[in-house]
Amino acid sequence: MKRFNSLTEVRRELTAGTTTCRQLVEYYLDNIQQKQHLNAFLEVWPEEARAQAEAVDAKLQAGTAGKLAGMVIGLKDVLAYKDHALQSSSHILDGFRSLFTGTAVQRLLDEDAILIGRQNCDEFAMGASNETSYFGPVRNELDTDRVSGGSSGGSAVAVQADLCLASIGSDTGGSVRQPAAFCGVVGFKPTYSRISRYGLIAYASSFDQIGTLTRSVEDAALLLEVMAGADNFDSTVSHHPVPAYSQQLEPAAQYRIGYIKDCLERPGLNEEIKAATEEALDMLRGQGHVVEAVEFPYLDYIVPTYYILTTAEASSNLSRYDGVKFGYRAPDATDLESLYKKTRAQGFGPEVQRRILLGTFVLSADYYDAYYTKAQQVRRLIKEKTDELLRQYDFLVLPTTPTTAFHIGDVNKDTLAMYLADIFTVQASLAGVPAISVPAGVDGEGLPIGLQLLAGAFREEHLLAFANSVAESLTPALP
C-alpha cells in the first residue's frame, strides 16, 4: 500500500473501493512492527483498531461515517483514553489506567477516527529531544542516531515514518512544533483554550495546549475543526464559535507579513536554517505580499520567563504524584514521609526532578516576588508586544528551531542548550497565540528544516489558509 499524505487521499481510495479501513489498519500495524527500533509507540492496540476499522467500513458503506473516517491516529502518552494505560512516559505512573476519556479524544472517536496506540514522549512533556522518557529516546527515522525532537517526539516520528496518518500531541512551549520541524512534518498549536484540556495530563496549565502532527495542513485544519469548542469539563476553554477550518483554506491575495530581525541574527542560528528562512521570505515577497522586518526587544527574556513560570506550575501540578493514590509506590518506604520522598525520588527522572525543584524554589516565600511575580510581569510585556505586532501584520514568520535534529546525547551534556532550543517556539506559548511549523526543505545532510508562522489569537482559519499556501509553495520533498 502507498503512503498517504492526507485524509483526502485516503477517502479517495476508500470511495473507489481500492482499500478499506481494515486494510489501512493492517498496513500501519505492519509498519509499526517493522520500525519498532524507532521507539515511537509505547503500546499498540491492534484488536481495538481492527474492530474500529470494521465498524467504520460498515458506516462508510451505509453513508453514515463521520468526518475522520479513514484517519488512523496515534495519541501522545499524556492524553486520557478510558481503560487504557496513561503514564506520561514516567516511571511514577506505572500501572495507571485512565478512568475516563478526555474531551478531545472523545471528539475524535465520535467522528470515526481509528486510534492505533499510545506514543512515547519526554517525561511529563518536559524536554526538547524525547530523551527524558522512562522508556528511552525516540529515534529520528532519517538518522537513527539523531533525536526526534520533544516533547511529542514519538508522535512526530510516527507520522514521519508512516506508522499512522496523524498524531495528537501537546504543546507547552513548542512540543508539537519543534519535533515537527526535526521530522519534516506539519506541527500545529492552536490558540490557548481553543481545545479543551480535559483529559490532558498537566505540565504547566497556563501554557498547555493540545496540538496536531500531520503530513498536510488540510488534516491539521480538519482535526482542529473536530476537537475545538466549548466543554463543560474545562472552565478555561474558549466559547468562541468553531469555524469549518477545513473548508476555509483559500488564502487572501495579499498579506502583511512581519519577521523578527533579531531571530535571523542570533549567533546560535544554523546558517542553513537562516538561508531557508530568508528564501521563504523572498518567495513571499515574490508572491506580492508585504514582507517587513520588525523589532521584538524581549527575545533574550523569552526563555528565562518561560522556564520560571512553567517550572512553578509544574511544581504545583506534579505534587499529586506521591505514591499514595495511584501509580508507582516505593517498596522500601518505612513511614509516610519516607514514602513521599522515596516514591518521588525513584519515580521521577532527573529532568522532571530538576524542574520541580526549580519551580519550588521560585515559588518559595523568599523568592516569589523576585522571580515568579517578575516573570509574570515580563510575560505580560511579551504578550502585549506580540499582540501589537499581530495587529500590524497578519502573520509573523520565523524559524521553528535554531538547529536541525541534533545527535542523541548532545543536550544531556548541557541542560541550558536544551532550554535554548525552545527560543523560537516559546513566544507563541507565552502570548497564547496560534502557531504552525511547516516543512521548508532540508539541510546539507538531508535533515528537515521547519518554518514557523504565527497569527493573532483565534485567527486559526487565516493562519491555516496561509500555512497551506506556504507549504504548497515551498513543496519540500516529505521524507
N, C-alpha and C positions, 0 to 999 in steps of 0.2 A: 504493500500500500504506500502511496506517495505521502510526503509531508504536507500537511495543511497549514496555511498561514492565517486563516481567518475562518470564522463560523460560516460566512457566506460561501466559501469554497466547500465546506463540509455539507451544508444544506443542499448545495447544487448536486453533489454526488448522491445524497440521500434521496432527493427528489427524482433523480434519474434512475434510481434503483441499482446503482453500481456498487453501493456499500450499504451497510446497516450500522446502527449504533452498537450492536453486539460485536460486529467485526472491528469497529473502531476501538472498542474497549480491549479486545484481544490484541490488537496492534500495539496499543500503548502498554499493556501488561507485558508483552514480549520485549518491548524496548526497555522497560524498567528492569526486567530480568537481565537483559544483556549489558546494561550500563550501571549495575549495582556499585561498581568501583567509584562512581561519582559521588555516592553517599547523599543523593538528593532526597530520597524518601526514607523516613523512619519506619513507616508502616504502610502497607498497601492493603486495600480492601477488595480483592478480586471477585469474591462471590457477590458481595453487595453491588459492586459496579456492574457485573453481568446482569443481575436482577433489575437494576435501574435501567440499564440499556434496553433490555427486552420490554420493559414497561413503556419506555419512550418510543421504541419502534412501533408498539401497538397504538400509541397515541398518534404517531405520525400517519399511520395507516387510516386512523379514524378521523384525522384532520383536527385533532384537539390538542396538539402539542404546544408547549409553551415557547417563549422567546429564545430560550437557551437549549432547546432540544438539539442534541448532537454535539454539545460542548462538553468535553471531558476536562475536569478541573481538579487541581490539587490544592490542598489547604495548608498554609503555614501552621506550624505547631504552636500557635497561640490563639487559635480560633475554636470555640466550643462547638462540638458536634455530639449530641446526646449518645451516651453509651459507648463512646469511642475514647481512646486514650488521649490525654492532653497533658503535655509535660513542659512546654516552653523550652524544649531541649535541655532540661535541667535534671540533675540527679534528685533534687529536693522534691520533685513531683512524681517520683517513681510510683507506679501502680495506680495513679489517679485516673479516673474515667469521668468524663463530663456528665453532669446530671441534667443538662439541658442543651438545646441548640441555639446558638447566637442568632440574632435577627438577620444579619447579612447572609449567613449560611442558609437559614431557612428560606430566605427570599430566592436564593439560587435554586434550591430544591423545588420550590413552588413553580419555577419556570422551567423545570425539567432538565436542569444541569445534572451531569453524572459525576459524582465525587469518587475519585480513584484512590486517594491516600493522603497521608499526613507527611509534611515536608520538613526537613531539617532547617534549623536557623541558629543564629547566635543565641546563647543562653539568655532567656528573658528579653530577647531582641536587643541585647547590649553588645555591640561590636560592629565593625565595618568590613569584616572579612570571612565571617562564618567559621571562625576558628575557636570561638569560646564555647561552642556546643559541647555538651557532655558526651555526645555521640561522635565527636570528631569532625574535622573540616569537610565542607563540600568542595569538590574539585571542579574547576572550570573545564568544560569539555574540550575547548580549543587547545588547552595546555594543562594537563592534569597536575603539573607542579605549581600552578597558579591558583589564586583564590577565586571564589565565585562572587565576592562582594558580600556585604551584610547590611542589615541582619537577615534579610529574606533571601539568603543565598541559595538554599535548596529550591525555593520557588522559582528563582530566575533560571537556574541550571535545568530544572525540569522542563521549562518552556524552550530553552536553548537547545537541549538535547532531544527534543521531541518525545518527552515522556508523558506529556499531556498538552492540550491545546492552550490552556491558560492556567494561571495560578492566582490565588488570593493571598496577599501578604499584608504586612502592616508597615507603616512609615511613621517614625517618630522624628527622625532628623535626616532622613534620606534613605531609609532602609528598604524602600522599593526602587527608588531611582538610581542609587549607586550600583547595586548589583545588576540592574537592567543595563546600565552603561557598560559594565565589565563583561556582560554576556551577550551584548548585541541585540537586546530585545527592547520592547516598549514598557517603561515603568511609569505608572500614573498615581499621583497622590492628589485626591480632591481637596476642596476647602475643608478646614477643620469643622466638624459637626455635620458634614454633608451626608455621611453614612453613620448609622448607629454603631456605637462601640459596645453595645450589649453582647456579651459573649466573646469579647476580646480581652485576653489577659493583659492587665495594666502594667506598663513600664512607667511612663510619665503622662498622666491623664490629660493635661492641658496641651499635649503635643500629639498623642497617639491618634492615628487615623488609618482605617483600612484602605488598602490600595490594590492595584491590579498589575499583573505582569502578563503580557500578551505578545503576539507577533504582529499585531496590527493595531492602529489607533481605533479603528472601527470596532474591534472587540472590546477595547477599553471603554468606549462610549456606551456600548450595549450593557456591559457589566455594571457600570455606574447607574445607568437607567433602571436596572433591576434592583440594585442594592440600596440606592439613596432614598431618603424620605423620612418623614416623622415616625417616631416609635415610642410607644407608651413606656417601654422599659428603659429608656435613656432620656433623662431630663435635660441633657445638654445638646441633644440632636436638633438640627435646624428644621424648621417647619416651612422653609421655602418650597414652593412648588417644584416638582421634578420634571424638567423638560424631556422630550423624546430625543435625548442626545444623539442616538444613532441615526436619527433622521435629519440632523442639522449639521452635517459635516461639510457643507459647501462654504468655503471661506469668502470673505469680502475681497473686493478687487484690490484694495489698498489698506494697509495698516500703518500705524505709527509704532515703531519698534525701538526700544532702548537697549543698550548693552552697557554693563558696568565696566568702565575702562580699567579700574583697578584689578578686576578679575583677570584680565588678559595680561596684566603687567606683574602678576605675582611671581616672585622668584622661584617658587616651587612648582609652577605650572609646566607640564611636559610640553616641549616645543611642538610636537606633532599635534597635540590636542589644541594648542593655541592656533596653529595653522588651519586645522579643520574648522575651528570656530570662526576664524576670520573668513574662510572660504564660504561658509554658510551665510555669514553676514553680507558678503559680496553678492552671493546668489540672490538674497532677499532684496538688495538694492536693485539688482538687475531685473527683478520682477516688478519693480515700480513702487516698492514700499519705502517709506521714510525710515531710515536707519541712522540713529544718532547715539553718540557716546554720552553716558550720564555719570554723574558723581554719586557715590554712595560712601559717605565718610565713616561708616561704622563697621567696615569689613573686618578690621582687626579685633572687634569686640564680639563678633557673632559667635565664634566657637566657645570662648570662656563663658559668655552669658548662657548659651545653650547647656553647657555641662554643669554649671552651678544649678540651674533650675531643674534639669532632668534628674540629676542625682538626688536632689532634695525630694522630688516627687517619688523617685524610686525607693528611697529610704522609707518613706511612708507606705507606699503600696506593697512593698515586699515584706513588711513587718508581719503580715498574716501567715507567712510560711515559717512555722515554729515547731513542727513535728507533733503537735497535739491533735490537730483536727483531721489532717489528711496528708498523703504523700510519705516521703522518707522520714523515718524516726531513728535517731542514733541508737544503736544497740547497746552502747556502753554507758548510757546515762545513769546517774545514781540518784538524782533528785530533780525537781522541776527546773532549777536554774541551769544545771548541767545539761538537761535535755534541750533547753533553748540553745545554749552555747554550742554544744557538740553537733546538734542537728544542723544548725545554720553554718557552722564551720565545715562540716563534712558534705553538706548538701549543695551549697553554692560554690561555683567555681571562682577562681581568683579575680576575674574582671568584675563579676557581679558583686563580690565582696568589696572590691575597691570602690565601686560606685555607691554602694550602701554606706560605706564609711565616709566617703566624701560628702554625701548628702546629709548624713547625720551631723557631720562637722559644721556644714554651712547653716544648718537649722538650729544649732546649739545656741543657748541664750547669749553667750559672749560674742558670737559671730553673725547672728541672724541679720542684724541691720547692715553690717559691713559687707556681707556677701549676698544673701538671699534678697533682701529688700532692694539693694542697689541693682542686682541683676534684673529684678522685675521692672525697675525704672528704665534700665537700658533696653529691655525687651520692648517697652512701650515706644521708645525713640526709634528702634529698628522697625517696628510695625508702622509707625506713623510715616517714616521716610519711605518705606516700601509702598505703602498705600498712596502716598503723594506721587511717586514715580508712576504707579499703575493708573493714576488718574490722568497723567500727562501722556502716557503711552499705553497702547493696547496690550503690549507684551514686553517682558524683559527676556533677553536671551543671554545665556552664559554657559560655560562648560558644566557638565554634570559632576565631573571629578577632576582633580589636578593631575592624576596619572591614569594609565591603563592598569589592568589587573596585575598586581604585584605577586611575587613568589610567596608561597605558603611559608610562614615562619618569619617573614621580614618585619611585620609590625609588632610581633611579640618581643622584639628587641628594643622597641621604642614606643611606649604607650602614647606619648604625645603625638608621634607621627600618625598613629591610628586615629586619634581625635581630630587631627588637622585634615584627615582625608574627607571629613564632612564639610569643609569650609564653604563649598559652593551650594550644598543642599540645605543647610540649616536655616538659611534666610527665609525660605518659604514656610518652614515649620514654625519659626518664631513669629512670623507675621500671620500664619494661619491661612495662607492663600494657596490656590491650586498650582501644581507644577507637574510637568511631564518630561521624561527623558526619552528621546528618540535616537535610533542609531544614526551616526554621522560618519560612517566609514571606519577604516582600520588604520593602525599604525604600521610601521615598517616590519614588525614581527607578526602582523596579521591579527593583532588584538583589537577588539572593538573600542570605538570612541563614542561617547554619548554627548548629545546636545540637549541642554535643559531650557525649557520655556516656562515662564511664569505669567499668570494673569491675575486680575483682581478677584476678590472673594466672590464666589458664586457665579463666576463667568466661565464655568466649565464648557458650556456649549461653544463659546467663542474660542477658547483655548484648544479644545479638541478639533475643531474645524481647521484652525491654523496649523496645529501639530500634524494633522493628516496631510495637509498640503505640503508642509516642510518635509515630512517623511517620504512622500512620493517624489518630491523634487530631488532629495539627496540620494534616493534609491541605492543605498548601500547593499551589497550582497549579504543577505542574512546568513549567519553560519548554520 
